[in-house]
Amino acid sequence: MNSEELKPGYERVFTVTDYYDGPRKGIANYHGLPHLDECIFDEAKDDYSELFRLTPLDTEIVRLAMEDWNIWRRWEMAFHSGKADISSHPALPNETKRHTELKTILDRGLVTDTTKALERLGQFEVCDGSNLPRGVGREL
C-alpha cells in the first residue's frame, strides 16, 4: 500500500514531528481535511494514550508545514545515506536559514486549540517504504 492507494477508512498522514514509541504529533487528514494531531498523555497510566486531539489547520499553515517537512525529509535521507552528519540536524546547511524562518511561524501556528479540537482514536499503519534507507521514517 502506498499513500496514494489508501485502504477505505484510512486518511493520509502528512507529517510526524514528534515520535516516541509511535507518532505523537504531526499533521494528518481527518474527514479529508488537514488537522494538527497531538497524542494525549494519560497521566493516570503515566503513558501515551491512543487518543489524539485534532485541530483543524488553515491552508497556509499546512503549506508552510509541508515545506518544512520536505526540508526535514531531505536532511533525514542525507543523514541515513551517510551524506550528512548529526551536527547539521534538522536541515541541510543550504536550508538551515529557511528552516529557522519556518520554525518561528510554525511554532505559533501548529498549536492544539482545545476550543476547536476533537478527540479521536488514532491508529497508524506504515505504507510501503521498502526502497528507503534503513532508519528513514516511512509514510503512514
Contact map, one row per residue, 1 for C-alpha under 8 A:
11101110000000000000000000000000000000000000000000000000000000000000000000000000000000000000000000000000000000000000000000000011000000000000
11111100000000000000000000000000000000000000000000000000000000000000000000000000000000000000000000000000000000000000000000000011000000000010
11111100000100000000000000000000000000000000000000000000000000000000000000000000000000000000000000000000000000000000000000000010000000000011
01111100000000000000000000000000000000000000000000000000000000000000000000000000000000000000000000000000000000000000000000000000000000000000
11111110000000000000000000000000000000000000000000000000000000000000000000000000000000000000000000000000000000000000000000000000000000000000
11111111011100000000000000000000000000000000000000000000000000000000000000000000000000000000000000000000000000000000000000000000000000000000
10001111110000000000000000000000000000000000000000000000000000000000000000000000000000000000000000000000000000000000000000000000000000000000
00000111110000000000000000000000000000000000000000000000000000000000000000000000000000000000000000000000000000000000000000000000000000000000
00000011111000000000000000000000000000000000000000000000000000000000000000000000000000000000000000000000000000000000000000000000000000000000
00000111111100000000000000000000000000000000000000000000000000000000000000000000000000000000000000000000000000000000000000000000000000000000
00000100111110000000000000011111000000000000000000000000000000000000000000000000000000000000000000000000000000000000000000000000000000000000
00100100011111000000000000011000000000000000000000000000000000000000000000000000000000000000000000000000000000000000000000000000000000000001
00000000001111110000000001111000000000000000000000000000000000000000000000000000000000000000000000000000000000000000000000000000000000000011
00000000000111110000000001111000000000000000000000000000000000000100000000000000000000000000000000000000000000000000000000000000000000000000
00000000000011111000000001110000000000000000000000000000000000000100100000000000000000000000000000000000000000000000000000000000000000000000
00000000000011111110001111100000000000000000000000000000000000000000000000000000000000000000000000000000000000000000000000000000000000000000
00000000000000111110000111000000000000000000000000000000000000000000000000000000000000000000000000000000000000000000000000000000000000000000
00000000000000011111001111000000000000000000000000000000000000000000000000000000000000000000000000000000000000000000000000000000000000000000
00000000000000011111111110000000000000000000000000000000000000000000000000000000000000000000000000000000000000000000000000000000000000000000
00000000000000000111111100000000000000000000000000000000000000000000000000000000000000000000000000000000000000000000000000000000000000000000
00000000000000000011111000000000000000000000000000000000000000000000000000000000000000000000000000000000000000000000000000000000000000000000
00000000000000000011111100000000000000000000000000000000000000000000000000000000000000000000000000000000000000000000000000000000000000000000
00000000000000010111111111000000000000100000000000000000000000000000000000000000000000000000000000000000000000000000000000010000000000000000
00000000000000011111011111000000000011100000000000000000000000000000000000000000000000000000000000000000000000000000000000000000000000000000
00000000000000011110001111100000000111100000000000000000000000000000000000000000000000000000000000000000000000000000000000000000000000000000
00000000000011111100001111110000000111000000000000000000000000000000000000000000000000000000000000000000000000000000000000000000000000000000
00000000000011110000000011111000011110000000000000000000000000000000000000000000000000000000000000000000000000000000000000000000000000000000
00000000001111100000000001111100111110000000000000000000000000000000000000000000000000000000000000000000000000000000000000000000000000000000
00000000001111000000000000111111111000000000000000000000000000000000000000000000000000000000000000000000000000000000000000000000000000000000
00000000001000000000000000011111111000000000000000000100000000000000000000000000000000000000000000000000000000000000000000000000000000000000
00000000001000000000000000001111100000000000000000000000000000000000000000000000000000000000000000000000000000000000000000000000000000000000
00000000001000000000000000001111110000000000000000000000000000000000000000000000000000000000000000000000000000000000000000000000000000000000
00000000000000000000000000011111111000000000000000000001000000000000000000000000000000000000000000000000000000000000000000000000000000000000
00000000000000000000000000111101111100000000000000000001110001000000000000000000000000000000000000000000000000000000000000000000000000000000
00000000000000000000000000111100111110000000000000000111100000000000000000000000000000000000000000000000000000000000000000000000000000000000
00000000000000000000000011110000011111000000000000001111100000000000000000000000000000000000000000000000000001110000000000000000000000000000
00000000000000000000000111110000001111100000000000011110000000000000000000000000000000000000000000000000000000010000000000000000000000000000
00000000000000000000000111000000000111110000000000011100000000000000000000000000000000000000000000000000000000010000000000000000000000000000
00000000000000000000001110000000000011111000000111111000000000000000000000000000000000000000000000000000000000000000000000000000000000000000
00000000000000000000000000000000000001111100000111111000000000000000000000000000000000000000000000000000000000000000000000000000000000000000
00000000000000000000000000000000000000111110011110000000000000000000000000000000000000000000000000000000000000000000000000000000000000000000
00000000000000000000000000000000000000011111111110000000000000000000000000000000000000000000000000000000000000000000000000000000000000000000
00000000000000000000000000000000000000001111111000000000000000000000000000000000000000000000000000000000000000000000000000000000000000000000
00000000000000000000000000000000000000000111110000000000000000000000000000000000000000000000000000000000000000000000000000000000000000000000
00000000000000000000000000000000000000000111111100000000000000000000000000000000000000000000000000000000000000000000000000000000000000000000
00000000000000000000000000000000000000001111111100000000000000000000000000000000000000000000000000000000000000000000000000000000000000000000
00000000000000000000000000000000000000001110111110000000000000000000000000000000000000000000000000000000000000000000000000000000000000000000
00000000000000000000000000000000000000111100111111000000000000000000000000000000000000000000000000000000000000000000000000000000000000000000
00000000000000000000000000000000000000111100001111100000000000000000000000000000000000000000000000000000000000000000000000000000000000000000
00000000000000000000000000000000000000110000000111110000000000000000000000000000000000000000000000000000000000000000000011100000000000000000
00000000000000000000000000000000000000110000000011111000000000000000000000000000000000000000000000000000000000000000001111000000000000000000
00000000000000000000000000000000000011110000000001111100000000000000000000000000000000000000000000000000000000000000011111000000000000000000
00000000000000000000000000000000000111110000000000111110000000000000000000000000000000000000000000000000000000010100111100000000000000000000
00000000000000000000000000000100001111000000000000011111000000000000000000000000000000000000000000000000000000010000111100000000000000000000
00000000000000000000000000000000001110000000000000001111100000000000000000000000000000000000000000000000000000011101110000000000000000000000
00000000000000000000000000000000111100000000000000000111110000000000000000000000000000000000000000000000000000000001100000000000000000000000
00000000000000000000000000000000011100000000000000000011111011000000000000000000000000000000000000000000000001000000000000000000000000000000
00000000000000000000000000000000010000000000000000000001111111000000000000000000000000000000000000000000000000000000000000000000000000000000
00000000000000000000000000000000000000000000000000000000111111100000000000000000000000000000000000000000000000000000000000000000000000000000
00000000000000000000000000000000000000000000000000000000011111110000000000000000000000000000000000000000000000000000000000000000000000000000
00000000000000000000000000000000000000000000000000000000111111111000000000000000000000000000000000000000010011000000000000000000000000000000
00000000000000000000000000000000010000000000000000000000111111111100000000000000000000000000000000000000000000000000000000000000000000000000
00000000000000000000000000000000000000000000000000000000001111111110000000000000000000000000000000000000000000000000000000000000000000000000
00000000000000000000000000000000000000000000000000000000000111111111000000000000000000000000000000000100010000000000000000000000000000000000
00000000000000000000000000000000000000000000000000000000000011111111100000000000000000000000000000000100010000000000000000000000000000000000
00000000000001100000000000000000000000000000000000000000000001111111110000000000000000000000000000000000000000000000000000000000000000000000
00000000000000000000000000000000000000000000000000000000000000111111111000000000000000000000000000000000000000000000000000000000000000000000
00000000000000000000000000000000000000000000000000000000000000011111111100000000000000000000000000100110000000000000000000000000000000000000
00000000000000100000000000000000000000000000000000000000000000001111111110000000000000000000000000000000000000000000000000000000000000000000
00000000000000000000000000000000000000000000000000000000000000000111111111000000000000000000000000000000000000000000000000000000000000000000
00000000000000000000000000000000000000000000000000000000000000000011111111100000000000000011001000100000000000000000000000000000000000000000
00000000000000000000000000000000000000000000000000000000000000000001111111110000000000000110000000000000000000000000000000000000000000000000
00000000000000000000000000000000000000000000000000000000000000000000111111111000000000000000000000000000000000000000000000000000000000000000
00000000000000000000000000000000000000000000000000000000000000000000011111111100000000000011000000000000000000000000000000000000000000000000
00000000000000000000000000000000000000000000000000000000000000000000001111111110000100001111000000000000000000000000000000000000000000000000
00000000000000000000000000000000000000000000000000000000000000000000000111111111000000000100000000000000000000000000000000000000000000010000
00000000000000000000000000000000000000000000000000000000000000000000000011111111100000000000000000000000000000000000000000000000000010010000
00000000000000000000000000000000000000000000000000000000000000000000000001111111111100000000000000000000000000000000000000000000000000000000
00000000000000000000000000000000000000000000000000000000000000000000000000111111111111000000000000000000000000000000000000000000000000000000
00000000000000000000000000000000000000000000000000000000000000000000000000011111111100000000000000000000000000000000000000000000000011110000
00000000000000000000000000000000000000000000000000000000000000000000000000001111111100000000000000000000000000000000000000000000000010000000
00000000000000000000000000000000000000000000000000000000000000000000000000000111111110000000000000000000000000000000000000000000000000000000
00000000000000000000000000000000000000000000000000000000000000000000000000000111111110000000000000000000000000000000000000000000000000000000
00000000000000000000000000000000000000000000000000000000000000000000000000100111111111010001000000000000000000000000000000000000000000000000
00000000000000000000000000000000000000000000000000000000000000000000000000000010011111111000000000000000000000000000000000000000000000000000
00000000000000000000000000000000000000000000000000000000000000000000000000000010000111111000000000000000000000000000000000000000000000000000
00000000000000000000000000000000000000000000000000000000000000000000000000000000000011111000000000000000000000000000000000000000000000000000
00000000000000000000000000000000000000000000000000000000000000000000000000000000000111111111100000000000000000000000000000000000000000000000
00000000000000000000000000000000000000000000000000000000000000000000000000100000000011111111000000000000000000000000000000000000000000000000
00000000000000000000000000000000000000000000000000000000000000000000000100110000000000011111000100000000000000000000000000000000000000000000
00000000000000000000000000000000000000000000000000000000000000000000001101100000000000011111111100100000000000000000000000000000000000000000
00000000000000000000000000000000000000000000000000000000000000000000001001100000000100011111111100000000000000000000000000000000000000000000
00000000000000000000000000000000000000000000000000000000000000000000000000000000000000010011111100000000000000000000000000000000000000000000
00000000000000000000000000000000000000000000000000000000000000000000000000000000000000000011111110000000000000000000000000000000000000000000
00000000000000000000000000000000000000000000000000000000000000000000001000000000000000000011111111100000000000000000000000000000000000000000
00000000000000000000000000000000000000000000000000000000000000000000000000000000000000000111111111110000000000000000000000000000000000000000
00000000000000000000000000000000000000000000000000000000000000000000000000000000000000000000011111111000000000000000000000000000000000000000
00000000000000000000000000000000000000000000000000000000000000000000000000000000000000000000001111111100000000000000000000000000000000000000
00000000000000000000000000000000000000000000000000000000000000000001001000000000000000000010001111111110000000000000000000000000000000000000
00000000000000000000000000000000000000000000000000000000000000000000000000000000000000000000000111111111000000000000000000000000000000000000
00000000000000000000000000000000000000000000000000000000000000000000000000000000000000000000000011111111100000000000000000000000000000000000
00000000000000000000000000000000000000000000000000000000000000011001000000000000000000000000000001111111110000000000000000000000000000000000
00000000000000000000000000000000000000000000000000000000000000000001000000000000000000000000000000111111111000000000000000000000000000000000
00000000000000000000000000000000000000000000000000000000000000000000000000000000000000000000000000011111111100000000000000000000000000000000
00000000000000000000000000000000000000000000000000000000000000000000000000000000000000000000000000001111111110000000000000000000000000000000
00000000000000000000000000000000000000000000000000000000000010011000000000000000000000000000000000000111111111000000000000000000000000000000
00000000000000000000000000000000000000000000000000000000000000000000000000000000000000000000000000000011111111100000000000000000000000000000
00000000000000000000000000000000000000000000000000000000000000000000000000000000000000000000000000000001111111100000000000000000000000000000
00000000000000000000000000000000000000000000000000000000000010000000000000000000000000000000000000000000111111100000000000000000000000000000
00000000000000000000000000000000000100000000000000000000100010000000000000000000000000000000000000000000011111110000000000000000000000000000
00000000000000000000000000000000000100000000000000000000000000000000000000000000000000000000000000000000001111111000000000000000000000000000
00000000000000000000000000000000000111000000000000001110000000000000000000000000000000000000000000000000000001111100100000000000000000000000
00000000000000000000000000000000000000000000000000000010000000000000000000000000000000000000000000000000000000111111100000000000000000000000
00000000000000000000000000000000000000000000000000001010000000000000000000000000000000000000000000000000000000011111110000000000000000000000
00000000000000000000000000000000000000000000000000000000000000000000000000000000000000000000000000000000000000001111100000000000000000000000
00000000000000000000000000000000000000000000000000000011000000000000000000000000000000000000000000000000000000001111110000000000000000000000
00000000000000000000000000000000000000000000000000001111000000000000000000000000000000000000000000000000000000011111111000000000000000000000
00000000000000000000000000000000000000000000000000011110000000000000000000000000000000000000000000000000000000000101111100000000000000000000
00000000000000000000000000000000000000000000000000111100000000000000000000000000000000000000000000000000000000000000111110000000000000000000
00000000000000000000000000000000000000000000000000111100000000000000000000000000000000000000000000000000000000000000011111000000000000000000
00000000000000000000000000000000000000000000000001110000000000000000000000000000000000000000000000000000000000000000001111100000000000000000
00000000000000000000000000000000000000000000000001110000000000000000000000000000000000000000000000000000000000000000000111110000000000000000
00000000000000000000000000000000000000000000000001000000000000000000000000000000000000000000000000000000000000000000000011111000000000000000
00000000000000000000001000000000000000000000000000000000000000000000000000000000000000000000000000000000000000000000000001111100000000000001
00000000000000000000000000000000000000000000000000000000000000000000000000000000000000000000000000000000000000000000000000111110000000000001
00000000000000000000000000000000000000000000000000000000000000000000000000000000000000000000000000000000000000000000000000011111100000000111
11100000000000000000000000000000000000000000000000000000000000000000000000000000000000000000000000000000000000000000000000001111100000000111
11000000000000000000000000000000000000000000000000000000000000000000000000000000000000000000000000000000000000000000000000000111110000000110
00000000000000000000000000000000000000000000000000000000000000000000000000000000000000000000000000000000000000000000000000000111111100000110
00000000000000000000000000000000000000000000000000000000000000000000000000000000000000000000000000000000000000000000000000000001111100000000
00000000000000000000000000000000000000000000000000000000000000000000000000000000000000000000000000000000000000000000000000000000111110000000
00000000000000000000000000000000000000000000000000000000000000000000000000000000000000000000000000000000000000000000000000000000111111010100
00000000000000000000000000000000000000000000000000000000000000000000000000001001100000000000000000000000000000000000000000000000001111110000
00000000000000000000000000000000000000000000000000000000000000000000000000000001000000000000000000000000000000000000000000000000000111110000
00000000000000000000000000000000000000000000000000000000000000000000000000000001000000000000000000000000000000000000000000000000000011111000
00000000000000000000000000000000000000000000000000000000000000000000000000011001000000000000000000000000000000000000000000000000000111111100
00000000000000000000000000000000000000000000000000000000000000000000000000000000000000000000000000000000000000000000000000000000000000111110
00000000000000000000000000000000000000000000000000000000000000000000000000000000000000000000000000000000000000000000000000000111100100011111
01100000000010000000000000000000000000000000000000000000000000000000000000000000000000000000000000000000000000000000000000000111100000001111
00100000000110000000000000000000000000000000000000000000000000000000000000000000000000000000000000000000000000000000000000011110000000000111
